Amino acid sequence: MKTILSEGNIDYKNYKFGYTVNCVLEKTDNIEKVFSRGFLPYTGDINNSKEVYYMARSIRINLNHYERLSENKRIIKNVKSKFNIKFELQEKKTFNHDKDFKDFCINYSRERFINEPLSSERFELIIQRNNYNRLFKFSISDNPIGYVLTYLSDNIIHYWFSFYDVNYLNDFAIGKFIMEKVIFYAKKNNMRYIYLGTCYGEKALYKVRDFKGIEYFDGVKWNNNIKSLKELCKNDKI
């Protein structure tokens, strides 16, 4: 693993000089260990096909401390009373990443991504990355309503990109339902952690509020001080 430092924000008045931390993986590097060190996969440069990661304030669930909250139980029960949703795990290498699948995901990004939506070039890069090896598929009567791209090992899941049919938002909290199902799968299969991406700004606090066992990477270690995490998110200027 090669570590790369580059200059970030500068606050000369207060003598704060930031550096961003990236790393590039070699074929022999262990992806699970990279997540444990606070790195997440980077695909912002469509011309860079290397296995690049960035360090950030990210969160994971320690599954030893996870239990399904009453609100999430209510959502699951409500969905089951209305829909028969099929939930399956598929191998990346055998899944058909056809035009319908790609259109489904890219169209979702146009509807829901806060920043710019996925381009077809970036989505191709995402599909090719080594940190994507399993896909969770959700369907009703064989019609797909959601997908989650993940990295899955014996010990962890990295919940990378999720995509779903926004037409179901009026029926139930489909995004929360999908995330809860994948987390519960990890718990049921005796995994140690599930990584849920970055946690910046107040809008990201739903991840903290909705699930027990949250830890965040503070730049040095994994920290379970939720009060501190909430303060950081509330003070983020984004």
N, C-alpha and C positions, 0 to 999 in steps of 0.2 A: 504494500500500500504506500503510495506516494502522497505526502501531505503538501498542500500549497497554501501559502498565505498571501493575501492581496489587500491593499489599503481600502478601508471602508469610510465611514463617516468621520469627519474631523470637527471637534469642538475645541478650538485653540484657547478660548477664554477660560475654560474649565480644565484644560490639559487632559482632554479625553480624545484619544486617537485610536479609532477602531480598525480592526483587521478582520476580514472574513476568512474562514477556514474551510478549505475544500480538500478532498482527497480523491485520488484516482486508483481504482482497484485493479490488481493483476488477476490473472486466471486462478492463481492458487490462494487468493485471499478468501477469508470466510465472511460471507455477507452478514450472517447473524451477529458476528462480533462487531461489524461496522455499525449496525443499528444500536448495539449496546453502548457504543462510544458516542452516541448523540448525533450521528450523521443520518441524512436522508438523501434519496436519489435526486439528482438534478438533471432536467431535460430541457432547460430553457434555451439552449443553443442547438438548433437543428443540424448544424454543420459539425457538431462534435459527437461522435458515436462512442467515445470512451465511457467507461463506467465511472462517471463523476458523481460525487456526493458533496453535500454541504452540511456544515454544522449549524444548528439552530435550536431555539427553545422549542422542543417537541415534547409530546406526551405519550405515555404508554400506560396500560393497565397491568398491574401486578395481579395475575389471575388467582393467586393465593388469597387475595383480599376482595375479589370480585363476588358480588351476588346481585341477582336481578332485582332492581328496585320496583316498588309497587306500581309506579307510573308506567314503567316499561312492561310489567306484567299485564296491566290494563290494556295497553296498546296491542300487545300480542293477542290477548283474548278477543279484543274487538275485531282485529283483522281476521282471525280464524272463524269468527261467527259470520263474516261476510264473504270471504274469499278462500278458495282452495289454492294456496300458493305453493308451488313446487320449488324446493331449495336443493341445489346440487353443486358439487365441487368438481371442476374439470381441470385436466392437465392443459397447460398452455400449448404443448407440442401437438396435442390431438384436437384442440378446439379449432373450429373453422372461423377464422377472423375475416369473414366475408364482407361485402359491401354493405349489407343490411346491418351487420353488427357495427361497423365503423360509422355509418350514418347515424345510427341510434346514439352512439357515444358523443360524436361531434355535435349533433343537434342538441343534446342535453347541455353540453358545455356552452353553447350559444345562449341557452335559456338561463343557466344557473351560475356560471362562473363569474366571480366578482371582477376579476381582471379580464384580460382578453381570452376569447374562446380558443379551443384547440384547433390548430391547423391540421390538415391531413398529414403534412410532413412531420409535425411534432408527434402526432398520434402514432405514426409508423415507428418513430424512434422509441416511444414508450413501449410499444409491443415487442421491440427487439431487445430491450434491456434484460440483463440477467437477473435483476431483482424482481422481475415479474415471472413467476413460474406456475401459478395456479389462478383460476378464475371461479368465482362464485356466481352462479346464474339463478335468477328468480323468474318464474314464469307462471302464468295462469292459462290453463287450457292450451299448453304448448306455445303460447305467445309470450315472448320475453318482456318483462316489466322492469328488470334491473340487472346490473352486472357490478361486480367488484373485482378489480385487478389487485392481486396480492403477491407477496412473497411468503411462502409457507415452508417451514422446516418442522422438525420434531418438537422444537421448543417454542417457536414464535410464529406469529403472523404479522406482516406489515400490511396494514390496510391502506392501499395506495390511492387508486382512483375509483370512485363509485359513480355510476350512471343509472338513472332510472326514468321511467315514464312519468313526466310531470302531470299528466292527466289524472293520476291517482292522488294528487295532493289534496283534492277536495274530499276524498274518502277517508284517508288516514295519513299519519306522519310516515310516509314511505321511506324517507331517508333514515330516520331514527330506527324504523323497523328493520331495515336492511343491516344497519350497523350493529344493532342489538343481536340479530341472528348470527352474524359472523363472530361477534365476541363470545356469545354463548357456545358456539361450535368450538372455539379455542379452549374455553373452560372445560367443556364436556370431554375434550380429547387430551386433557391433562397437560396442556401447554403452560409455559411459564409467563409469557408476556404477549400482549398484542399492541403493536405500535400504531398510533392514530394520527401521525403527522404533526405539523406545527401548531402552536397555540399562542397567537398574538391577537390583541384587541378584544373588546368585550363580546363581539359576536362569536368568538371561538369558545366562550365559556360554557356553551351547551355541552361540550365534551366533558367538562369538569362536573357540571351539575347532574348530568344524566347517568353517570356510571361511577360505581365504587371501585376503589383500588388505584386511583390515578396517581401517577408520578410524573414529574417533569424534569427535563435535562436543563440544569442551570449553568451550563458552560464547563462544569468540572465533574459533576456527579448527578445521579438520579435522586430527586428530592421529593418527598411526599408532603411537604408543607403547603397545603391547598390554599390557606389564607394568603401566603406569600405569592403564590401563582396568580390568584385573583387580583391582588394589588398590582402586580406587574402588567396584567392584561388591561386593567382599567386605566393605567397610565401610559399605555402604548399610544404613540402618535402616528396612527396609520389611517 
